[in-house]
């Protein structure tokens, strides 16, 4: 069975994922890492989610915030020990990396 590129409606897509399975192709995603002794504290400042409770080798859906607290982009944060991998849409990689770097 092939997965449709687009469903007839968002409700049809929701029901298909809930009753069968959903697959998300991450080949179009970009990544960068945040490391160092203050990585967790930094991510708690620049993202919406509290990374303090994120267990090792787990991920959390979150958002990058601007300095005023507004949402700039949605991301997924993976924790690998003291290193965090930030997953963003590849089209936003440079923009998101630059934003996080300047905060």
SEGU-545598 format. One record per residue: residue in three letters; chain; x, y, z of N, C-alpha, C in turn. Coordinates in nm, 4 decimals, decimal comma. Each point is the difference from the previous one (the first is absolute). Example, Ala and Ser with C-alpha at 12.3 -4.5 7.8 and 13.67 -1.06 7.14 Angstrom:
residues 2
+-----+----+----------+----------+----------+----------+----------+----------+----------+----------+----------+
|  aa | ch |     n_c1 |     n_c2 |     n_c3 |    ca_c1 |    ca_c2 |    ca_c3 |     c_c1 |     c_c2 |     c_c3 |
+-----+----+----------+----------+----------+----------+----------+----------+----------+----------+----------+
| ala |  A |   1,3190 |  -0,5690 |   0,7800 |  -0,0890 |   0,1190 |   0,0000 |   0,0900 |   0,1200 |   0,0000 |
| ser |  A |  -0,0350 |   0,1050 |  -0,0720 |   0,0820 |   0,1190 |   0,0060 |  -0,0770 |   0,1090 |   0,0730 |
+-----+----+----------+----------+----------+----------+----------+----------+----------+----------+----------+
***
This chain:
residues 103
+-----+----+----------+----------+----------+----------+----------+----------+----------+----------+----------+
|  aa | ch |     n_c1 |     n_c2 |     n_c3 |    ca_c1 |    ca_c2 |    ca_c3 |     c_c1 |     c_c2 |     c_c3 |
+-----+----+----------+----------+----------+----------+----------+----------+----------+----------+----------+
| unk |  A |   0,0845 |  -0,1178 |   0,0000 |  -0,0845 |   0,1178 |   0,0000 |   0,0890 |   0,1241 |   0,0000 |
| unk |  A |  -0,0304 |   0,0931 |  -0,0867 |   0,0764 |   0,1235 |  -0,0062 |  -0,0668 |   0,1078 |   0,0840 |
| unk |  A |   0,0830 |   0,0843 |   0,0577 |  -0,0506 |   0,1108 |   0,0807 |  -0,0385 |   0,1148 |  -0,0929 |
| unk |  A |  -0,1188 |   0,0579 |   0,0167 |  -0,0389 |   0,1127 |  -0,0860 |   0,0864 |   0,1224 |   0,0268 |
| unk |  A |   0,0241 |   0,0774 |  -0,1034 |   0,0733 |   0,1252 |   0,0152 |  -0,0875 |   0,1017 |   0,0717 |
| unk |  A |  -0,1280 |  -0,0025 |  -0,0325 |  -0,0940 |   0,0914 |   0,0635 |  -0,1323 |  -0,0731 |   0,0212 |
| unk |  A |  -0,0613 |   0,0232 |   0,1130 |  -0,1302 |  -0,0577 |   0,0323 |  -0,1108 |   0,0940 |  -0,0456 |
| unk |  A |  -0,1213 |  -0,0513 |  -0,0070 |  -0,1152 |   0,0821 |  -0,0411 |  -0,0252 |   0,1125 |   0,0999 |
| unk |  A |   0,0278 |  -0,0272 |   0,1291 |  -0,0194 |   0,1025 |   0,1025 |   0,0931 |  -0,0287 |   0,1167 |
| unk |  A |   0,0162 |   0,0963 |   0,0860 |   0,0818 |  -0,0171 |   0,1199 |  -0,0612 |  -0,1057 |   0,0921 |
| unk |  A |  -0,1318 |  -0,0091 |  -0,0007 |  -0,0689 |  -0,1015 |   0,0806 |   0,0325 |  -0,1401 |  -0,0539 |
| unk |  A |  -0,0004 |  -0,0165 |  -0,1328 |   0,0356 |  -0,1290 |  -0,0596 |   0,1438 |  -0,0385 |   0,0360 |
| unk |  A |   0,0892 |   0,0974 |  -0,0047 |   0,1393 |  -0,0267 |   0,0362 |   0,0106 |  -0,0397 |   0,1472 |
| unk |  A |  -0,0654 |   0,0736 |   0,0855 |   0,0001 |  -0,0288 |   0,1427 |  -0,0512 |  -0,1418 |   0,0268 |
| unk |  A |  -0,1130 |  -0,0350 |  -0,0600 |  -0,0579 |  -0,1329 |   0,0205 |   0,0904 |  -0,1107 |  -0,0533 |
| unk |  A |   0,0654 |   0,0233 |  -0,1141 |   0,0906 |  -0,1012 |  -0,0560 |   0,1175 |  -0,0248 |   0,0933 |
| unk |  A |   0,0563 |   0,1060 |   0,0553 |   0,1136 |  -0,0141 |   0,0914 |  -0,0432 |  -0,0654 |   0,1308 |
| unk |  A |  -0,1149 |   0,0378 |   0,0495 |  -0,0483 |  -0,0564 |   0,1274 |  -0,0371 |  -0,1476 |  -0,0107 |
| unk |  A |  -0,0510 |  -0,0426 |  -0,1152 |  -0,0447 |  -0,1391 |  -0,0132 |   0,1041 |  -0,0902 |  -0,0651 |
| unk |  A |   0,0962 |   0,0569 |  -0,0711 |   0,1026 |  -0,0800 |  -0,0675 |   0,1389 |   0,0406 |   0,0481 |
| unk |  A |   0,0655 |   0,0821 |  -0,0771 |   0,1329 |   0,0473 |   0,0364 |   0,0302 |   0,1270 |  -0,0795 |
| unk |  A |   0,0832 |   0,0841 |   0,0555 |   0,0443 |   0,1193 |  -0,0705 |   0,1504 |  -0,0046 |  -0,0181 |
| unk |  A |   0,0472 |   0,0427 |  -0,1142 |   0,1428 |   0,0008 |  -0,0302 |   0,0388 |   0,1421 |  -0,0361 |
| unk |  A |   0,1095 |   0,0458 |   0,0580 |   0,0484 |   0,1347 |  -0,0289 |   0,1414 |  -0,0104 |  -0,0537 |
| unk |  A |   0,0222 |   0,0474 |  -0,1213 |   0,1301 |  -0,0060 |  -0,0648 |   0,0865 |   0,1143 |   0,0519 |
| unk |  A |   0,1083 |  -0,0339 |   0,0683 |   0,0873 |   0,1035 |   0,0570 |   0,1180 |   0,0347 |  -0,0913 |
| unk |  A |   0,0007 |  -0,0514 |  -0,1228 |   0,1110 |   0,0270 |  -0,0914 |   0,0134 |   0,1485 |  -0,0322 |
| unk |  A |  -0,1068 |   0,0742 |   0,0129 |   0,0037 |   0,1431 |  -0,0310 |   0,0296 |   0,0850 |   0,1233 |
| unk |  A |   0,0411 |  -0,0621 |   0,1089 |   0,0256 |   0,0726 |   0,1238 |   0,1475 |   0,0375 |   0,0115 |
| unk |  A |   0,0277 |   0,1052 |   0,0754 |   0,1359 |   0,0416 |   0,0282 |   0,0255 |  -0,0110 |   0,1503 |
| unk |  A |   0,1260 |  -0,0118 |   0,0372 |   0,0333 |  -0,0110 |   0,1422 |   0,1191 |   0,0876 |   0,0354 |
| unk |  A |   0,0045 |   0,0392 |   0,1255 |   0,1198 |   0,0587 |   0,0589 |   0,0014 |  -0,0398 |   0,1464 |
| unk |  A |   0,1145 |   0,0113 |   0,0652 |   0,0117 |  -0,0440 |   0,1381 |   0,0298 |   0,1169 |   0,0932 |
| unk |  A |  -0,0430 |  -0,0178 |   0,1226 |   0,0310 |   0,0943 |   0,1077 |   0,0712 |  -0,0816 |   0,1068 |
| unk |  A |   0,1209 |   0,0407 |   0,0362 |   0,0803 |  -0,0738 |   0,0969 |   0,0565 |   0,0940 |   0,1056 |
| unk |  A |   0,0592 |  -0,0595 |   0,1003 |   0,0651 |   0,0777 |   0,1046 |  -0,0738 |  -0,0111 |   0,1314 |
| unk |  A |   0,0639 |   0,0452 |   0,1057 |  -0,0573 |  -0,0166 |   0,1338 |  -0,1287 |   0,0793 |   0,0199 |
| unk |  A |  -0,0223 |   0,1043 |  -0,0798 |  -0,1219 |   0,0801 |   0,0122 |  -0,1003 |  -0,0256 |  -0,1132 |
| unk |  A |   0,0171 |  -0,1097 |  -0,0725 |  -0,0875 |  -0,0291 |  -0,1137 |  -0,1461 |  -0,0089 |   0,0428 |
| unk |  A |  -0,0269 |  -0,0728 |   0,1066 |  -0,1379 |  -0,0153 |   0,0479 |  -0,0595 |   0,1349 |   0,0403 |
| unk |  A |   0,0743 |   0,0774 |   0,0732 |  -0,0459 |   0,1322 |   0,0447 |  -0,0269 |   0,0900 |  -0,1205 |
| unk |  A |   0,0895 |  -0,0041 |  -0,0985 |  -0,0170 |   0,0795 |  -0,1216 |  -0,1266 |  -0,0403 |  -0,0746 |
| unk |  A |  -0,0217 |  -0,1320 |  -0,0158 |  -0,1191 |  -0,0470 |  -0,0708 |  -0,1282 |   0,0334 |   0,0761 |
| unk |  A |   0,0065 |   0,0002 |   0,1317 |  -0,1160 |   0,0412 |   0,0782 |  -0,0338 |   0,1471 |  -0,0249 |
| unk |  A |   0,0989 |   0,0781 |  -0,0384 |  -0,0204 |   0,1420 |  -0,0278 |  -0,0525 |   0,0236 |  -0,1418 |
| unk |  A |   0,0547 |  -0,0724 |  -0,0990 |  -0,0346 |   0,0271 |  -0,1400 |  -0,1138 |  -0,0851 |  -0,0542 |
| unk |  A |  -0,0472 |  -0,0990 |   0,0777 |  -0,1105 |  -0,0835 |  -0,0471 |  -0,1193 |   0,0103 |   0,0942 |
| unk |  A |  -0,1118 |  -0,0458 |  -0,0495 |  -0,1217 |   0,0009 |   0,0797 |  -0,0012 |  -0,1110 |   0,1043 |
| unk |  A |   0,0565 |  -0,1154 |  -0,0333 |  -0,0036 |  -0,1143 |   0,0906 |   0,1074 |   0,0055 |   0,1067 |
| unk |  A |  -0,0273 |  -0,0615 |   0,1122 |   0,0984 |  -0,0100 |   0,1074 |   0,0856 |  -0,1235 |  -0,0258 |
| unk |  A |   0,1241 |   0,0204 |  -0,0393 |   0,0878 |  -0,1122 |  -0,0336 |   0,0583 |  -0,0671 |   0,1240 |
| unk |  A |  -0,0203 |   0,0581 |   0,1182 |   0,0537 |  -0,0577 |   0,1235 |  -0,0548 |  -0,1395 |   0,0271 |
| unk |  A |  -0,1216 |  -0,0267 |  -0,0398 |  -0,0597 |  -0,1307 |   0,0255 |   0,0167 |  -0,0983 |  -0,1134 |
| unk |  A |   0,0720 |   0,0378 |  -0,1044 |   0,0172 |  -0,0875 |  -0,1158 |   0,1028 |  -0,1086 |   0,0306 |
| unk |  A |  -0,0429 |  -0,1243 |  -0,0050 |   0,0892 |  -0,1126 |   0,0288 |   0,0977 |  -0,0230 |  -0,1151 |
| unk |  A |   0,1114 |  -0,0622 |   0,0327 |   0,1011 |  -0,0329 |  -0,0997 |  -0,0601 |  -0,0905 |  -0,1080 |
| unk |  A |   0,0353 |   0,0270 |  -0,1240 |  -0,0443 |  -0,0755 |  -0,1183 |  -0,1502 |   0,0112 |  -0,0231 |
| unk |  A |  -0,0588 |   0,1091 |   0,0458 |  -0,1417 |   0,0298 |  -0,0239 |  -0,0100 |   0,1324 |  -0,0748 |
| unk |  A |  -0,1176 |   0,0266 |  -0,0540 |  -0,0224 |   0,1222 |  -0,0774 |  -0,1197 |   0,0754 |   0,0538 |
| unk |  A |  -0,0029 |   0,1283 |  -0,0297 |  -0,1117 |   0,0839 |   0,0408 |  -0,0316 |   0,0983 |  -0,1128 |
| unk |  A |  -0,1272 |   0,0086 |  -0,0342 |  -0,0461 |   0,1004 |  -0,0955 |  -0,0001 |   0,1343 |   0,0710 |
| unk |  A |   0,0520 |   0,1023 |  -0,0662 |   0,0063 |   0,1308 |   0,0626 |  -0,0037 |   0,1085 |  -0,1067 |
| unk |  A |   0,0313 |   0,1211 |   0,0393 |   0,0037 |   0,1134 |  -0,0912 |   0,1131 |   0,0936 |   0,0374 |
| unk |  A |   0,0616 |   0,0568 |  -0,1026 |   0,1022 |   0,1026 |   0,0224 |  -0,0734 |   0,1321 |   0,0196 |
| unk |  A |   0,0404 |   0,0711 |   0,1041 |  -0,0613 |   0,1285 |   0,0311 |   0,0947 |   0,1149 |  -0,0345 |
| unk |  A |  -0,0565 |   0,1144 |  -0,0340 |   0,0845 |   0,1176 |  -0,0174 |   0,0202 |   0,0650 |   0,1366 |
| unk |  A |   0,0728 |   0,1094 |   0,0036 |   0,0325 |   0,0631 |   0,1284 |  -0,1223 |   0,0561 |   0,0718 |
| unk |  A |  -0,1105 |   0,0191 |  -0,0732 |  -0,1230 |   0,0500 |   0,0615 |  -0,0917 |  -0,1154 |   0,0417 |
| unk |  A |   0,0420 |  -0,1231 |  -0,0238 |  -0,0814 |  -0,1156 |   0,0356 |  -0,0943 |  -0,0459 |  -0,1093 |
| unk |  A |   0,0073 |   0,0615 |  -0,1167 |  -0,0837 |  -0,0404 |  -0,1130 |   0,0551 |  -0,1257 |  -0,0663 |
| unk |  A |  -0,0861 |  -0,0786 |  -0,0578 |   0,0404 |  -0,1254 |  -0,0646 |   0,0559 |   0,0282 |  -0,1381 |
| unk |  A |   0,1208 |  -0,0503 |  -0,0250 |   0,0652 |   0,0159 |  -0,1298 |  -0,0101 |  -0,1267 |  -0,0849 |
| unk |  A |   0,0090 |  -0,1178 |   0,0613 |  -0,0069 |  -0,1242 |  -0,0770 |  -0,0206 |  -0,1173 |   0,0947 |
| unk |  A |  -0,0601 |  -0,1066 |  -0,0518 |  -0,0133 |  -0,1199 |   0,0822 |   0,1189 |  -0,0917 |  -0,0267 |
| unk |  A |   0,0416 |  -0,0721 |   0,1033 |   0,1198 |  -0,0839 |  -0,0055 |  -0,0234 |  -0,1282 |   0,0794 |
| unk |  A |   0,0931 |  -0,0917 |  -0,0151 |   0,0065 |  -0,1174 |   0,0860 |   0,1389 |   0,0004 |   0,0634 |
| unk |  A |   0,0055 |  -0,0175 |   0,1312 |   0,1266 |  -0,0002 |   0,0732 |   0,0255 |  -0,1412 |   0,0512 |
| unk |  A |   0,1141 |  -0,0569 |  -0,0369 |   0,0438 |  -0,1308 |   0,0488 |   0,1119 |   0,0211 |   0,0991 |
| unk |  A |  -0,0005 |  -0,0765 |   0,1077 |   0,1075 |   0,0081 |   0,0990 |   0,0867 |  -0,1241 |  -0,0083 |
| unk |  A |   0,1301 |   0,0230 |  -0,0106 |   0,1003 |  -0,1064 |   0,0024 |   0,1040 |   0,0393 |   0,1037 |
| unk |  A |  -0,0255 |  -0,0348 |   0,1258 |   0,0902 |   0,0401 |   0,1081 |  -0,0048 |   0,1500 |   0,0174 |
| unk |  A |   0,1163 |   0,0661 |  -0,0119 |   0,0076 |   0,1457 |   0,0120 |  -0,0093 |   0,0708 |  -0,1344 |
| unk |  A |  -0,0324 |  -0,0761 |  -0,1045 |  -0,0123 |   0,0564 |  -0,1340 |  -0,1454 |  -0,0069 |  -0,0441 |
| unk |  A |  -0,0468 |   0,1055 |  -0,0616 |  -0,1375 |   0,0064 |  -0,0492 |   0,0019 |   0,0204 |  -0,1499 |
| unk |  A |  -0,0741 |  -0,0826 |  -0,0714 |  -0,0128 |   0,0141 |  -0,1446 |  -0,1328 |   0,0699 |  -0,0282 |
| unk |  A |   0,0055 |   0,1092 |  -0,0732 |  -0,1183 |   0,0765 |  -0,0357 |  -0,0348 |  -0,0364 |  -0,1442 |
| unk |  A |  -0,1231 |  -0,0446 |  -0,0216 |  -0,0465 |  -0,0391 |  -0,1333 |  -0,0986 |   0,1057 |  -0,0487 |
| unk |  A |   0,0304 |   0,0565 |  -0,1167 |  -0,0831 |   0,1047 |  -0,0597 |  -0,0283 |  -0,0355 |  -0,1444 |
| unk |  A |  -0,0972 |   0,0649 |  -0,0595 |  -0,0236 |  -0,0156 |  -0,1424 |   0,1225 |   0,0520 |  -0,0729 |
| unk |  A |   0,0487 |  -0,0747 |  -0,0980 |   0,1237 |   0,0379 |  -0,0700 |  -0,0083 |   0,1400 |  -0,0600 |
| unk |  A |  -0,1179 |   0,0419 |  -0,0428 |  -0,0164 |   0,1332 |  -0,0559 |   0,0227 |   0,1102 |   0,1022 |
| unk |  A |  -0,0097 |  -0,0339 |   0,1278 |   0,0191 |   0,0981 |   0,1072 |   0,1327 |  -0,0178 |   0,0738 |
| unk |  A |   0,0831 |  -0,0937 |  -0,0438 |   0,1223 |  -0,0321 |   0,0741 |   0,0879 |   0,1219 |   0,0241 |
| unk |  A |   0,0366 |   0,0703 |  -0,1040 |   0,0890 |   0,1161 |   0,0172 |  -0,0649 |   0,1081 |   0,0853 |
| unk |  A |  -0,1271 |   0,0278 |  -0,0257 |  -0,0728 |   0,1031 |   0,0745 |  -0,0094 |  -0,0355 |   0,1482 |
| unk |  A |  -0,0361 |  -0,1253 |   0,0293 |  -0,0141 |  -0,0422 |   0,1397 |   0,1335 |  -0,0037 |   0,0715 |
| unk |  A |   0,1034 |  -0,0499 |  -0,0683 |   0,1326 |  -0,0056 |   0,0616 |   0,0484 |   0,1412 |   0,0322 |
| unk |  A |  -0,0176 |   0,0925 |  -0,0962 |   0,0409 |   0,1390 |   0,0206 |  -0,0770 |   0,0627 |   0,1171 |
| unk |  A |  -0,1302 |  -0,0260 |   0,0074 |  -0,0807 |   0,0547 |   0,1087 |   0,0471 |  -0,0513 |   0,1357 |
| unk |  A |   0,0214 |  -0,1295 |   0,0115 |   0,0443 |  -0,0584 |   0,1274 |   0,1382 |   0,0518 |   0,0371 |
| unk |  A |   0,0859 |   0,0165 |  -0,1006 |   0,1353 |   0,0491 |   0,0255 |   0,0016 |   0,1429 |   0,0526 |
| unk |  A |  -0,0916 |   0,0843 |  -0,0467 |   0,0038 |   0,1396 |   0,0424 |  -0,0725 |   0,0270 |   0,1295 |
| unk |  A |  -0,0773 |  -0,0929 |   0,0504 |  -0,0722 |   0,0223 |   0,1263 |   0,0950 |  -0,0133 |   0,1164 |
+-----+----+----------+----------+----------+----------+----------+----------+----------+----------+----------+
***
